[in-house]
Amino acid sequence: MATRPSPRPPLTERLPWLLPMGFAVLLLGAWQAWVTLADIPAFLLPSPWRIAQTLVQDWALLWPAWWVTVKITLWAFACAVVLGMLIAFAFVQSRWLEAALFPYAVLLQVTPIVAIAPLIIIWVKDPTTSLVLCATLVALFPIIANTTQGLRSVSPGLLAYFELRGAKRWQTLWRLRLPSALPYVFTGWRISGGLALIGAVVAEFVAGTGGTATGLAYQILQSGYQLDIPRMFAALVLITLTGIAQFSALSAVSRWALAGWHDSEVAR
């Protein structure tokens, strides 16, 4: 017996995808038309078509640089997740520890990475390790702040029930605080993923000025020196697409983990 094909999702469910895509098409079309009609030279502002051509033509050069940037971003994000979660777990176990160390986490957040990246690159001899460390410092604070807030945002009634039942600290943390904090945790992850990419690119800019050929930031620098503006825009497109893909992947993980039981996803 033949099965009926599944019906297409209604328009309201497709609007979150259709509206941004439609606006992007309009924006790129207006950009292409303006550059063509105004006869703007490519070394000032390349057209989207010229950028796409450069992306294909210079793929052999951009692909290795993109992969270096992606590896640094992923390593930095993973280190930020592990360190940030452990620090948040320690904070929620001791108010005194949080009061003593949280200001230093804030200090780390407000310190410009461009100011300390040269020192880190000098102190750490391995270029990749130094870049990962710089990006980790940029991405660390959102995970600490969001996870700590989430772990403390538990129902007082449930917390009292766990205490009444004689639950140990690690049981309360694992079975009550962490499940309740997951929306905060995934929000911190989404923010941290973008910051890890930004930190990686900024660190590569600093390393590139020192003569270290690394990722896409180095290609942007070289393209600027050579006035190869289409290649510069092609590298920027790869960075942007990488950030969008990372955010989409983390959002999908959040929906998968929370679907079916958490109010935020059940309501959606």
C-alpha positions as CSV (number, residue, x, y, z in Angstrom):
1,M,0.0,0.0,0.0
2,A,1.5,3.3,-1.1
3,T,2.0,5.9,1.5
4,R,0.9,9.4,1.0
5,P,3.7,12.0,0.8
6,S,4.0,14.2,3.8
7,P,2.3,17.5,3.4
8,R,4.4,20.6,3.0
9,P,4.8,22.8,6.0
10,P,2.5,25.7,6.2
11,L,3.6,29.2,5.1
12,T,3.9,30.4,8.7
13,E,6.5,27.8,9.5
14,R,8.5,28.7,6.4
15,L,8.4,32.4,6.9
16,P,11.5,32.4,9.3
17,W,13.5,31.1,6.3
18,L,11.8,32.8,3.4
19,L,11.9,36.3,4.8
20,P,15.7,36.5,5.4
21,M,16.4,34.8,2.1
22,G,14.1,37.1,0.2
23,F,15.6,40.2,1.8
24,A,19.1,38.8,1.0
25,V,18.1,38.4,-2.7
26,L,16.8,41.9,-2.8
27,L,19.9,43.3,-1.2
28,L,22.3,41.4,-3.4
29,G,20.3,42.4,-6.5
30,A,20.4,46.1,-5.5
31,W,24.1,45.8,-4.9
32,Q,24.7,44.2,-8.2
33,A,22.6,46.8,-10.1
34,W,24.2,49.7,-8.3
35,V,27.7,48.6,-9.0
36,T,26.9,47.8,-12.7
37,L,25.0,51.0,-13.5
38,A,27.4,53.3,-11.6
39,D,30.3,51.5,-13.2
40,I,32.2,51.3,-9.9
41,P,35.6,49.7,-10.3
42,A,36.3,46.4,-8.5
43,F,39.1,47.8,-6.5
44,L,36.6,50.1,-4.8
45,L,33.6,47.9,-4.4
46,P,33.3,44.5,-6.3
47,S,29.9,43.3,-7.3
48,P,28.4,40.1,-5.7
49,W,28.9,38.3,-9.0
50,R,32.6,39.3,-9.0
51,I,33.0,38.2,-5.4
52,A,31.4,34.8,-6.3
53,Q,33.8,34.4,-9.3
54,T,36.8,35.2,-7.0
55,L,35.6,32.8,-4.4
56,V,35.6,30.0,-7.1
57,Q,38.9,31.1,-8.8
58,D,40.9,31.5,-5.6
59,W,39.3,28.6,-3.7
60,A,42.7,26.7,-3.7
61,L,44.1,29.6,-1.8
62,L,41.2,30.4,0.4
63,W,40.3,26.8,1.4
64,P,43.4,26.1,3.5
65,A,43.1,29.5,5.2
66,W,39.4,28.9,5.9
67,W,40.2,25.5,7.4
68,V,42.8,27.0,9.7
69,T,40.4,29.6,11.0
70,V,37.7,27.0,11.5
71,K,40.0,24.7,13.5
72,I,41.1,27.6,15.7
73,T,37.5,28.6,16.3
74,L,36.3,25.1,17.1
75,W,39.2,24.4,19.5
76,A,38.6,27.8,21.2
77,F,34.9,27.1,21.5
78,A,35.5,23.7,23.0
79,C,38.0,25.0,25.5
80,A,35.6,27.9,26.5
81,V,32.8,25.4,27.0
82,V,34.8,23.1,29.2
83,L,36.4,25.9,31.3
84,G,33.3,28.0,31.5
85,M,31.1,25.1,32.6
86,L,33.6,24.0,35.3
87,I,34.0,27.6,36.6
88,A,30.2,28.0,36.7
89,F,29.8,24.7,38.6
90,A,32.4,25.9,41.1
91,F,30.7,29.3,41.5
92,V,27.3,27.8,42.2
93,Q,28.7,25.6,44.9
94,S,30.3,28.5,46.8
95,R,29.0,32.1,47.0
96,W,32.3,33.1,48.5
97,L,34.2,31.7,45.6
98,E,31.9,33.5,43.1
99,A,32.2,36.8,45.0
100,A,36.0,36.5,45.0
101,L,36.5,35.4,41.3
102,F,33.6,36.7,39.3
103,P,35.0,40.3,39.1
104,Y,38.1,38.8,37.4
105,A,35.9,37.1,34.8
106,V,34.3,40.5,34.1
107,L,37.8,42.1,33.9
108,L,38.8,39.4,31.4
109,Q,35.7,40.2,29.3
110,V,36.2,44.0,29.2
111,T,39.9,43.8,28.4
112,P,40.4,44.3,24.6
113,I,41.9,41.2,23.0
114,V,43.9,43.3,20.6
115,A,45.8,44.6,23.7
116,I,46.8,41.3,25.1
117,A,47.0,39.2,21.9
118,P,50.6,40.4,21.1
119,L,51.8,39.4,24.5
120,I,50.1,35.9,24.3
121,I,51.6,35.4,20.9
122,I,55.1,36.3,22.2
123,W,54.8,34.2,25.4
124,V,53.4,31.1,23.7
125,K,55.8,29.8,21.1
126,D,53.4,27.6,19.2
127,P,51.3,29.9,16.8
128,T,48.2,27.7,16.8
129,T,48.1,27.4,20.6
130,S,48.5,31.1,21.0
131,L,45.7,31.8,18.6
132,V,43.4,29.3,20.3
133,L,44.2,30.8,23.7
134,C,43.3,34.3,22.5
135,A,40.0,33.2,21.0
136,T,39.2,31.2,24.2
137,L,39.6,34.3,26.3
138,V,37.1,36.1,24.1
139,A,34.6,33.3,24.2
140,L,34.8,32.4,27.9
141,F,32.8,35.0,29.7
142,P,29.3,34.4,28.1
143,I,29.5,30.7,29.1
144,I,30.5,31.6,32.7
145,A,27.8,34.3,33.1
146,N,24.9,32.4,31.4
147,T,25.6,29.1,33.0
148,T,26.0,30.6,36.5
149,Q,22.8,32.5,36.1
150,G,21.0,29.3,34.9
151,L,22.3,27.1,37.6
152,R,21.0,29.6,40.2
153,S,17.6,30.0,38.5
154,V,16.0,26.9,39.9
155,S,12.6,26.6,41.5
156,P,12.9,27.2,45.3
157,G,10.3,24.5,45.9
158,L,12.2,21.9,44.0
159,L,15.4,22.9,45.7
160,A,13.8,22.5,49.1
161,Y,12.4,19.1,48.1
162,F,15.9,17.9,47.1
163,E,17.2,19.1,50.4
164,L,14.4,17.5,52.2
165,R,15.1,14.2,50.5
166,G,18.8,14.4,51.6
167,A,20.2,14.8,48.0
168,K,23.9,15.5,47.9
169,R,25.3,18.6,46.2
170,W,26.4,16.7,43.1
171,Q,23.0,15.1,42.8
172,T,21.2,18.4,43.1
173,L,23.6,19.9,40.5
174,W,23.2,17.0,38.0
175,R,19.5,16.3,38.4
176,L,18.0,19.7,39.2
177,R,20.3,22.6,38.5
178,L,21.8,21.5,35.2
179,P,18.5,20.5,33.5
180,S,16.9,23.8,34.6
181,A,19.9,25.7,33.3
182,L,20.0,24.2,29.8
183,P,18.3,27.2,28.1
184,Y,20.8,29.5,29.7
185,V,23.6,27.2,28.8
186,F,22.7,27.0,25.1
187,T,22.3,30.7,25.0
188,G,25.8,31.1,26.3
189,W,27.0,28.6,23.8
190,R,25.5,30.5,20.8
191,I,27.0,33.8,22.0
192,S,30.3,32.1,22.7
193,G,30.5,30.4,19.3
194,G,30.3,33.8,17.5
195,L,32.8,35.3,19.9
196,A,35.2,32.4,19.3
197,L,35.2,33.1,15.6
198,I,35.7,36.9,16.2
199,G,38.6,36.1,18.6
200,A,40.2,33.8,16.1
201,V,40.1,36.4,13.4
202,V,41.3,39.2,15.6
203,A,44.2,37.0,16.8
204,E,45.0,36.1,13.2
205,F,45.2,39.8,12.3
206,V,47.7,40.3,15.1
207,A,49.7,37.2,14.1
208,G,49.5,38.2,10.5
209,T,51.0,41.6,11.1
210,G,53.9,39.7,12.7
211,G,54.5,37.7,9.5
212,T,52.8,34.5,10.5
213,A,50.6,33.2,7.6
214,T,47.6,31.8,9.3
215,G,43.9,31.9,8.4
216,L,41.4,34.1,6.6
217,A,42.5,37.2,8.4
218,Y,46.0,36.9,6.9
219,Q,44.4,36.6,3.4
220,I,42.4,39.7,4.1
221,L,45.6,41.6,5.1
222,Q,47.5,40.4,2.0
223,S,44.5,41.2,-0.2
224,G,44.5,44.7,1.2
225,Y,48.2,45.2,0.6
226,Q,47.8,44.0,-3.0
227,L,44.5,45.9,-3.5
228,D,42.8,42.7,-4.4
229,I,39.5,43.8,-3.0
230,P,37.4,41.0,-4.6
231,R,39.5,38.4,-2.7
232,M,39.2,40.4,0.5
233,F,35.4,40.3,0.1
234,A,35.5,36.6,-0.7
235,A,37.4,36.0,2.6
236,L,34.8,38.1,4.4
237,V,32.0,36.0,2.9
238,L,33.6,32.8,4.1
239,I,33.9,34.2,7.7
240,T,30.3,35.3,7.6
241,L,29.1,32.0,6.3
242,T,31.1,30.2,8.9
243,G,29.5,32.2,11.7
244,I,26.0,31.6,10.4
245,A,26.7,27.9,10.1
246,Q,28.0,27.7,13.6
247,F,25.1,29.6,15.0
248,S,22.6,27.5,13.1
249,A,24.3,24.3,14.3
250,L,24.2,25.4,18.0
251,S,20.6,26.4,17.6
252,A,19.7,23.0,16.2
253,V,21.5,21.3,19.1
254,S,19.5,23.5,21.5
255,R,16.2,22.6,19.9
256,W,17.1,18.9,19.9
257,A,18.1,18.9,23.5
258,L,15.1,20.9,24.8
259,A,12.4,19.6,22.4
260,G,9.5,17.7,24.0
261,W,10.1,18.7,27.6
262,H,11.1,22.3,28.1
263,D,8.5,25.1,28.1
264,S,10.5,27.3,25.6
265,E,10.5,24.6,22.9
266,V,7.0,23.1,23.7
267,A,5.5,26.5,23.3
268,R,7.2,27.0,20.0
